Amino acid sequence: MTSLRTRAAAKPAFVVPTLAAARVTLRPIVHADAPAVFGLFSDREVTRYWSRPPMTHLAQARRLVRDIRAGYRSGETIQFGIERQRDRTLLGTCTLFHIHSQSRRAELGYALGRAHWGDGLMHEALQRLLAYAFDDLGLHRLEADIDPRNDASRRTLARLGFVKEGFLRERWIVADVVSDTELYGLLGREWPRPDAR
């Protein structure tokens, strides 16, 4: 896999890979995924701490899929579908975005369908995504921002080795709700690799 350093110099076409883990596969989002994407991002519980309100129309999901695929072409946003291997059901997404090639840095985002919470599937998917980010893309640092009320997301990041680095007051206003942000960071050399445990 080409590292970000090499890509920055040569600018080859970027191809989103398919990444297998034990129970899930991370794969590119395709246009046929729009109904599943709508099901995920129209759920008020899934989007409760999201940076945009829940979707209300399938057209919004189709537009998001188009935007995701445009991000693939530029290589600046890589959003994977999280697919359960046993039945190929799309369960959620995980994303590397705001990829900054010079600093070898990106932000991390993720969402999982409510029916699959508590099964360890997101942790598995994110472990695979972090291996791709640090080992294949050559990233040095990952960042995440979460709503301080989102205890599940805080636990997810802590389990992956992320460290809380900051707090921003009243950073988001979504559907007239004002919320703060906690900032987390993880350096590649500090990541507790699954095979090292």
CYANA upper distance limits for C-alpha pairs under 8 A (distance plus 0.5 A):
  1 MET  CA    136 ASP  CA      5.96
  1 MET  CA    137 LEU  CA      7.65
  2 THR  CA      6 THR  CA      6.79
  2 THR  CA      7 ARG  CA      7.02
  2 THR  CA    136 ASP  CA      7.32
  2 THR  CA    137 LEU  CA      7.04
  3 SER  CA      7 ARG  CA      6.74
  3 SER  CA    136 ASP  CA      6.53
  3 SER  CA    137 LEU  CA      4.84
  3 SER  CA    138 GLY  CA      5.59
  4 LEU  CA      8 ALA  CA      6.45
  4 LEU  CA    101 SER  CA      6.32
  4 LEU  CA    104 ARG  CA      7.41
  4 LEU  CA    137 LEU  CA      5.81
  4 LEU  CA    138 GLY  CA      6.46
  4 LEU  CA    139 LEU  CA      7.62
  5 ARG  CA      9 ALA  CA      7.12
  5 ARG  CA    101 SER  CA      7.29
  5 ARG  CA    102 GLN  CA      7.96
  5 ARG  CA    104 ARG  CA      8.28
  5 ARG  CA    138 GLY  CA      7.92
  6 THR  CA     10 ALA  CA      6.60
  6 THR  CA     11 LYS  CA      8.35
  7 ARG  CA     11 LYS  CA      5.38
  7 ARG  CA     12 PRO  CA      6.72
  8 ALA  CA    101 SER  CA      6.94
  8 ALA  CA    102 GLN  CA      8.20
 13 ALA  CA     73 ARG  CA      7.94
 14 PHE  CA     72 TYR  CA      7.53
 14 PHE  CA     73 ARG  CA      6.95
 14 PHE  CA     74 SER  CA      7.82
 14 PHE  CA     75 GLY  CA      6.32
 15 VAL  CA     72 TYR  CA      7.79
 15 VAL  CA     73 ARG  CA      8.41
 16 VAL  CA     27 ARG  CA      8.24
 16 VAL  CA     28 PRO  CA      6.78
 16 VAL  CA     72 TYR  CA      7.16
 16 VAL  CA     78 ILE  CA      7.77
 17 PRO  CA     27 ARG  CA      7.19
 17 PRO  CA     28 PRO  CA      7.68
 18 THR  CA     25 THR  CA      7.48
 18 THR  CA     26 LEU  CA      6.15
 18 THR  CA     27 ARG  CA      4.99
 18 THR  CA     28 PRO  CA      7.35
 19 LEU  CA     25 THR  CA      6.13
 19 LEU  CA     26 LEU  CA      5.44
 19 LEU  CA     27 ARG  CA      6.92
 19 LEU  CA    128 ARG  CA      7.72
 20 ALA  CA     24 VAL  CA      6.91
 20 ALA  CA     25 THR  CA      4.93
 20 ALA  CA     26 LEU  CA      6.80
 20 ALA  CA    128 ARG  CA      8.11
 21 ALA  CA     25 THR  CA      6.30
 21 ALA  CA     26 LEU  CA      8.43
 21 ALA  CA    124 GLU  CA      7.43
 21 ALA  CA    125 ALA  CA      7.47
 21 ALA  CA    128 ARG  CA      6.87
 22 ALA  CA    124 GLU  CA      8.15
 23 ARG  CA     84 ARG  CA      6.68
 23 ARG  CA     85 GLN  CA      6.17
 23 ARG  CA     86 ARG  CA      8.01
 23 ARG  CA    121 LEU  CA      7.92
 23 ARG  CA    124 GLU  CA      8.37
 24 VAL  CA     82 ILE  CA      6.89
 24 VAL  CA     83 GLU  CA      5.91
 24 VAL  CA     84 ARG  CA      5.04
 24 VAL  CA     85 GLN  CA      5.63
 24 VAL  CA    121 LEU  CA      7.70
 24 VAL  CA    124 GLU  CA      8.06
 24 VAL  CA    125 ALA  CA      7.16
 25 THR  CA     81 GLY  CA      8.47
 25 THR  CA     82 ILE  CA      6.40
 25 THR  CA     83 GLU  CA      5.65
 25 THR  CA     84 ARG  CA      6.95
 25 THR  CA     85 GLN  CA      6.78
 25 THR  CA    125 ALA  CA      8.06
 26 LEU  CA     80 PHE  CA      5.98
 26 LEU  CA     81 GLY  CA      6.04
 26 LEU  CA     82 ILE  CA      5.39
 26 LEU  CA     83 GLU  CA      6.77
 26 LEU  CA    125 ALA  CA      7.54
 26 LEU  CA    129 LEU  CA      8.45
 27 ARG  CA     80 PHE  CA      5.70
 27 ARG  CA     81 GLY  CA      5.77
 27 ARG  CA     82 ILE  CA      7.25
 27 ARG  CA     83 GLU  CA      7.80
 28 PRO  CA     79 GLN  CA      7.52
 28 PRO  CA     80 PHE  CA      5.60
 28 PRO  CA     81 GLY  CA      6.46
 29 ILE  CA     33 ASP  CA      6.98
 29 ILE  CA     65 VAL  CA      7.44
 29 ILE  CA     68 ILE  CA      7.87
 29 ILE  CA     69 ARG  CA      7.82
 29 ILE  CA     79 GLN  CA      7.76
 29 ILE  CA     80 PHE  CA      6.58
 29 ILE  CA     81 GLY  CA      5.95
 30 VAL  CA     34 ALA  CA      8.25
 30 VAL  CA     65 VAL  CA      7.49
 30 VAL  CA     69 ARG  CA      8.16
 31 HIS  CA     62 ARG  CA      7.60
 31 HIS  CA     65 VAL  CA      6.70
 31 HIS  CA     66 ARG  CA      7.95
 33 ASP  CA     37 VAL  CA      6.55
 33 ASP  CA     65 VAL  CA      8.28
 33 ASP  CA     90 LEU  CA      8.28
 34 ALA  CA     38 PHE  CA      6.54
 34 ALA  CA     58 LEU  CA      7.74
 34 ALA  CA     61 ALA  CA      5.83
 34 ALA  CA     62 ARG  CA      5.75
 34 ALA  CA     65 VAL  CA      6.99
 35 PRO  CA     39 GLY  CA      6.71
 35 PRO  CA     58 LEU  CA      7.21
 35 PRO  CA     61 ALA  CA      7.67
 36 ALA  CA     40 LEU  CA      6.77
 36 ALA  CA     90 LEU  CA      7.08
 37 VAL  CA     41 PHE  CA      6.65
 37 VAL  CA     61 ALA  CA      6.42
 37 VAL  CA     92 GLY  CA      8.25
 38 PHE  CA     42 SER  CA      6.12
 38 PHE  CA     55 MET  CA      7.26
 38 PHE  CA     57 HIS  CA      8.10
 38 PHE  CA     58 LEU  CA      6.37
 38 PHE  CA     60 GLN  CA      8.09
 38 PHE  CA     61 ALA  CA      5.59
 39 GLY  CA     43 ASP  CA      7.09
 40 LEU  CA     46 VAL  CA      7.48
 40 LEU  CA     91 LEU  CA      8.35
 40 LEU  CA     92 GLY  CA      7.28
 40 LEU  CA    111 ALA  CA      8.44
 40 LEU  CA    112 LEU  CA      7.78
 40 LEU  CA    113 GLY  CA      6.09
 41 PHE  CA     46 VAL  CA      7.24
 41 PHE  CA     47 THR  CA      6.74
 41 PHE  CA     54 PRO  CA      6.14
 41 PHE  CA     55 MET  CA      6.27
 41 PHE  CA     61 ALA  CA      8.50
 42 SER  CA     46 VAL  CA      8.43
 42 SER  CA     47 THR  CA      7.94
 42 SER  CA     54 PRO  CA      5.11
 42 SER  CA     55 MET  CA      4.87
 42 SER  CA     56 THR  CA      6.61
 43 ASP  CA     47 THR  CA      6.81
 43 ASP  CA     54 PRO  CA      6.88
 43 ASP  CA     55 MET  CA      8.37
 44 ARG  CA     48 ARG  CA      6.03
 44 ARG  CA     54 PRO  CA      6.39
 45 GLU  CA    114 ARG  CA      7.79
 46 VAL  CA     50 TRP  CA      8.32
 46 VAL  CA    111 ALA  CA      7.39
 46 VAL  CA    112 LEU  CA      7.51
 46 VAL  CA    113 GLY  CA      7.09
 46 VAL  CA    114 ARG  CA      6.83
 47 THR  CA     51 SER  CA      8.50
 47 THR  CA     52 ARG  CA      8.08
 47 THR  CA     53 PRO  CA      7.28
 47 THR  CA     54 PRO  CA      6.34
 48 ARG  CA     53 PRO  CA      8.43
 49 TYR  CA    146 ILE  CA      8.06
 49 TYR  CA    147 ASP  CA      6.44
 49 TYR  CA    149 ARG  CA      8.47
 49 TYR  CA    150 ASN  CA      7.27
 51 SER  CA    172 TRP  CA      7.50
 51 SER  CA    174 VAL  CA      6.92
 52 ARG  CA    174 VAL  CA      6.24
 52 ARG  CA    175 ALA  CA      8.21
 53 PRO  CA    174 VAL  CA      6.75
 53 PRO  CA    175 ALA  CA      6.77
 55 MET  CA     60 GLN  CA      6.94
 55 MET  CA     61 ALA  CA      7.91
 56 THR  CA     60 GLN  CA      7.99
 57 HIS  CA     61 ALA  CA      7.82
 58 LEU  CA     62 ARG  CA      6.91
 59 ALA  CA     63 ARG  CA      6.66
 60 GLN  CA     64 LEU  CA      6.67
 61 ALA  CA     65 VAL  CA      6.66
 62 ARG  CA     66 ARG  CA      6.83
 63 ARG  CA     67 ASP  CA      6.76
 64 LEU  CA     68 ILE  CA      6.56
 65 VAL  CA     69 ARG  CA      6.69
 66 ARG  CA     70 ALA  CA      6.73
 67 ASP  CA     71 GLY  CA      6.75
 68 ILE  CA     72 TYR  CA      7.02
 68 ILE  CA     77 THR  CA      7.91
 68 ILE  CA     78 ILE  CA      8.01
 68 ILE  CA     79 GLN  CA      6.98
 69 ARG  CA     73 ARG  CA      7.13
 70 ALA  CA     74 SER  CA      7.12
 71 GLY  CA     75 GLY  CA      6.40
 71 GLY  CA     76 GLU  CA      6.38
 71 GLY  CA     77 THR  CA      5.30
 71 GLY  CA     78 ILE  CA      6.99
 72 TYR  CA     76 GLU  CA      7.64
 72 TYR  CA     77 THR  CA      6.79
 72 TYR  CA     78 ILE  CA      6.42
 72 TYR  CA     79 GLN  CA      8.47
 76 GLU  CA     97 PHE  CA      6.77
 76 GLU  CA     98 HIS  CA      6.76
 76 GLU  CA     99 ILE  CA      5.73
 76 GLU  CA    100 HIS  CA      8.28
 77 THR  CA     95 THR  CA      7.68
 77 THR  CA     96 LEU  CA      6.24
 77 THR  CA     97 PHE  CA      4.79
 77 THR  CA     98 HIS  CA      6.95
 77 THR  CA     99 ILE  CA      7.08
 78 ILE  CA     95 THR  CA      6.08
 78 ILE  CA     96 LEU  CA      5.65
 78 ILE  CA     97 PHE  CA      6.78
 79 GLN  CA     93 THR  CA      7.17
 79 GLN  CA     94 CYS  CA      6.27
 79 GLN  CA     95 THR  CA      4.62
 79 GLN  CA     96 LEU  CA      6.81
 79 GLN  CA     97 PHE  CA      8.25
 80 PHE  CA     93 THR  CA      5.98
 80 PHE  CA     94 CYS  CA      5.90
 80 PHE  CA     95 THR  CA      6.55
 81 GLY  CA     90 LEU  CA      6.93
 81 GLY  CA     91 LEU  CA      8.07
 81 GLY  CA     92 GLY  CA      6.48
 81 GLY  CA     93 THR  CA      5.02
 81 GLY  CA     94 CYS  CA      7.21
 82 ILE  CA     90 LEU  CA      6.23
 82 ILE  CA     91 LEU  CA      6.07
 82 ILE  CA     92 GLY  CA      5.56
 82 ILE  CA     93 THR  CA      5.72
 82 ILE  CA     94 CYS  CA      7.56
 82 ILE  CA    125 ALA  CA      7.46
 83 GLU  CA     88 ARG  CA      5.95
 83 GLU  CA     89 THR  CA      5.87
 83 GLU  CA     90 LEU  CA      4.90
 83 GLU  CA     91 LEU  CA      6.27
 83 GLU  CA     92 GLY  CA      7.90
 84 ARG  CA     88 ARG  CA      5.56
 84 ARG  CA     89 THR  CA      5.81
 84 ARG  CA     90 LEU  CA      6.99
 84 ARG  CA     91 LEU  CA      7.23
 85 GLN  CA     89 THR  CA      8.07
 91 LEU  CA    112 LEU  CA      6.44
 91 LEU  CA    113 GLY  CA      6.05
 91 LEU  CA    116 HIS  CA      7.78
 92 GLY  CA    110 TYR  CA      8.04
 92 GLY  CA    111 ALA  CA      5.92
 92 GLY  CA    112 LEU  CA      4.71
 92 GLY  CA    113 GLY  CA      6.22
 93 THR  CA    110 TYR  CA      6.06
 93 THR  CA    111 ALA  CA      5.93
 93 THR  CA    112 LEU  CA      7.06
 94 CYS  CA    108 LEU  CA      7.93
 94 CYS  CA    109 GLY  CA      6.11
 94 CYS  CA    110 TYR  CA      4.63
 94 CYS  CA    111 ALA  CA      7.00
 94 CYS  CA    125 ALA  CA      8.19
 94 CYS  CA    126 LEU  CA      7.71
 94 CYS  CA    129 LEU  CA      8.26
 95 THR  CA    107 GLU  CA      8.41
 95 THR  CA    108 LEU  CA      6.16
 95 THR  CA    109 GLY  CA      5.42
 95 THR  CA    110 TYR  CA      6.59
 96 LEU  CA    106 ALA  CA      6.47
 96 LEU  CA    107 GLU  CA      6.08
 96 LEU  CA    108 LEU  CA      5.48
 96 LEU  CA    109 GLY  CA      7.10
 97 PHE  CA    106 ALA  CA      6.22
 97 PHE  CA    107 GLU  CA      5.68
 97 PHE  CA    108 LEU  CA      7.00
 97 PHE  CA    109 GLY  CA      8.17
 98 HIS  CA    106 ALA  CA      5.98
 98 HIS  CA    107 GLU  CA      6.40
 99 ILE  CA    104 ARG  CA      7.88
 99 ILE  CA    105 ARG  CA      6.33
 99 ILE  CA    106 ALA  CA      4.76
 99 ILE  CA    107 GLU  CA      7.39
100 HIS  CA    104 ARG  CA      6.18
100 HIS  CA    105 ARG  CA      5.68
100 HIS  CA    106 ALA  CA      6.59
101 SER  CA    105 ARG  CA      7.22
103 SER  CA    140 HIS  CA      8.06
104 ARG  CA    138 GLY  CA      7.52
104 ARG  CA    139 LEU  CA      5.04
104 ARG  CA    140 HIS  CA      5.74
104 ARG  CA    141 ARG  CA      7.13
105 ARG  CA    139 LEU  CA      6.22
105 ARG  CA    140 HIS  CA      6.47
105 ARG  CA    141 ARG  CA      5.36
105 ARG  CA    142 LEU  CA      6.25
105 ARG  CA    143 GLU  CA      8.24
106 ALA  CA    139 LEU  CA      8.04
106 ALA  CA    141 ARG  CA      7.25
106 ALA  CA    142 LEU  CA      5.66
106 ALA  CA    143 GLU  CA      6.83
107 GLU  CA    142 LEU  CA      6.04
107 GLU  CA    143 GLU  CA      5.09
107 GLU  CA    144 ALA  CA      6.07
108 LEU  CA    142 LEU  CA      7.09
108 LEU  CA    143 GLU  CA      6.46
108 LEU  CA    144 ALA  CA      5.71
109 GLY  CA    144 ALA  CA      7.38
112 LEU  CA    116 HIS  CA      7.32
112 LEU  CA    117 TRP  CA      7.48
112 LEU  CA    122 MET  CA      7.41
113 GLY  CA    117 TRP  CA      7.48
116 HIS  CA    121 LEU  CA      7.90
117 TRP  CA    121 LEU  CA      8.36
120 GLY  CA    124 GLU  CA      6.83
121 LEU  CA    125 ALA  CA      6.64
122 MET  CA    126 LEU  CA      6.49
123 HIS  CA    127 GLN  CA      6.54
123 HIS  CA    156 THR  CA      7.28
123 HIS  CA    160 LEU  CA      8.26
124 GLU  CA    128 ARG  CA      6.94
125 ALA  CA    129 LEU  CA      6.73
126 LEU  CA    130 LEU  CA      6.47
127 GLN  CA    131 ALA  CA      6.79
127 GLN  CA    160 LEU  CA      7.81
127 GLN  CA    194 PRO  CA      8.05
128 ARG  CA    132 TYR  CA      6.85
129 LEU  CA    133 ALA  CA      6.61
130 LEU  CA    134 PHE  CA      6.48
131 ALA  CA    135 ASP  CA      5.97
131 ALA  CA    136 ASP  CA      7.74
132 TYR  CA    136 ASP  CA      5.41
132 TYR  CA    137 LEU  CA      6.84
133 ALA  CA    137 LEU  CA      5.54
133 ALA  CA    138 GLY  CA      6.92
133 ALA  CA    139 LEU  CA      6.18
134 PHE  CA    138 GLY  CA      5.44
134 PHE  CA    139 LEU  CA      5.30
134 PHE  CA    140 HIS  CA      7.10
134 PHE  CA    188 GLY  CA      6.38
135 ASP  CA    139 LEU  CA      8.03
139 LEU  CA    188 GLY  CA      7.71
140 HIS  CA    187 LEU  CA      6.38
140 HIS  CA    188 GLY  CA      5.84
140 HIS  CA    189 ARG  CA      8.45
141 ARG  CA    185 GLY  CA      7.56
141 ARG  CA    186 LEU  CA      6.20
141 ARG  CA    187 LEU  CA      5.01
141 ARG  CA    188 GLY  CA      6.45
142 LEU  CA    185 GLY  CA      6.24
142 LEU  CA    186 LEU  CA      5.76
142 LEU  CA    187 LEU  CA      7.02
142 LEU  CA    188 GLY  CA      8.40
143 GLU  CA    183 LEU  CA      7.78
143 GLU  CA    184 TYR  CA      6.12
143 GLU  CA    185 GLY  CA      4.96
143 GLU  CA    186 LEU  CA      6.95
144 ALA  CA    183 LEU  CA      6.44
144 ALA  CA    184 TYR  CA      5.63
144 ALA  CA    185 GLY  CA      6.93
145 ASP  CA    181 THR  CA      6.60
145 ASP  CA    182 GLU  CA      6.01
145 ASP  CA    183 LEU  CA      5.04
145 ASP  CA    184 TYR  CA      6.62
146 ILE  CA    150 ASN  CA      7.40
146 ILE  CA    153 SER  CA      7.63
146 ILE  CA    154 ARG  CA      7.98
146 ILE  CA    181 THR  CA      6.04
146 ILE  CA    182 GLU  CA      5.86
146 ILE  CA    183 LEU  CA      7.21
147 ASP  CA    179 SER  CA      7.30
147 ASP  CA    180 ASP  CA      6.57
147 ASP  CA    181 THR  CA      5.50
147 ASP  CA    182 GLU  CA      6.74
148 PRO  CA    154 ARG  CA      8.38
148 PRO  CA    180 ASP  CA      7.14
148 PRO  CA    181 THR  CA      6.56
148 PRO  CA    182 GLU  CA      6.28
150 ASN  CA    154 ARG  CA      6.90
151 ASP  CA    155 ARG  CA      6.74
152 ALA  CA    156 THR  CA      6.71
153 SER  CA    157 LEU  CA      6.73
154 ARG  CA    158 ALA  CA      6.68
155 ARG  CA    159 ARG  CA      6.56
156 THR  CA    160 LEU  CA      6.99
157 LEU  CA    161 GLY  CA      6.93
157 LEU  CA    162 PHE  CA      5.75
157 LEU  CA    163 VAL  CA      8.39
157 LEU  CA    184 TYR  CA      8.31
158 ALA  CA    162 PHE  CA      5.69
158 ALA  CA    163 VAL  CA      7.30
160 LEU  CA    191 TRP  CA      7.62
160 LEU  CA    192 PRO  CA      7.48
161 GLY  CA    186 LEU  CA      7.11
161 GLY  CA    190 GLU  CA      7.82
161 GLY  CA    191 TRP  CA      6.26
161 GLY  CA    192 PRO  CA      6.72
162 PHE  CA    184 TYR  CA      6.37
162 PHE  CA    185 GLY  CA      5.79
162 PHE  CA    186 LEU  CA      5.22
162 PHE  CA    191 TRP  CA      8.39
163 VAL  CA    184 TYR  CA      5.79
163 VAL  CA    185 GLY  CA      5.93
163 VAL  CA    186 LEU  CA      6.89
164 LYS  CA    182 GLU  CA      7.54
164 LYS  CA    183 LEU  CA      6.37
164 LYS  CA    184 TYR  CA      4.86
164 LYS  CA    185 GLY  CA      7.09
165 GLU  CA    182 GLU  CA      8.21
165 GLU  CA    183 LEU  CA      6.04
165 GLU  CA    184 TYR  CA      5.81
165 GLU  CA    185 GLY  CA      7.03
166 GLY  CA    182 GLU  CA      6.32
166 GLY  CA    183 LEU  CA      5.41
166 GLY  CA    184 TYR  CA      7.57
167 PHE  CA    180 ASP  CA      7.88
167 PHE  CA    181 THR  CA      6.21
167 PHE  CA    182 GLU  CA      5.08
167 PHE  CA    183 LEU  CA      6.52
168 LEU  CA    180 ASP  CA      6.27
168 LEU  CA    181 THR  CA      5.55
168 LEU  CA    182 GLU  CA      6.92
168 LEU  CA    183 LEU  CA      8.24
169 ARG  CA    179 SER  CA      7.85
169 ARG  CA    180 ASP  CA      5.12
169 ARG  CA    181 THR  CA      7.00
170 GLU  CA    178 VAL  CA      6.22
170 GLU  CA    179 SER  CA      5.40
170 GLU  CA    180 ASP  CA      4.85
170 GLU  CA    181 THR  CA      7.76
171 ARG  CA    178 VAL  CA      7.90
171 ARG  CA    179 SER  CA      6.68
171 ARG  CA    180 ASP  CA      5.76
171 ARG  CA    181 THR  CA      6.64
172 TRP  CA    177 VAL  CA      8.37
172 TRP  CA    178 VAL  CA      6.20
172 TRP  CA    179 SER  CA      5.81
172 TRP  CA    180 ASP  CA      7.07
172 TRP  CA    181 THR  CA      8.14
173 ILE  CA    177 VAL  CA      5.76
173 ILE  CA    178 VAL  CA      4.94
173 ILE  CA    179 SER  CA      6.93
174 VAL  CA    178 VAL  CA      7.20
186 LEU  CA    190 GLU  CA      7.29
186 LEU  CA    191 TRP  CA      7.20
187 LEU  CA    191 TRP  CA      6.92
192 PRO  CA    196 ALA  CA      7.24
192 PRO  CA    197 ARG  CA      7.77
193 ARG  CA    197 ARG  CA      7.40
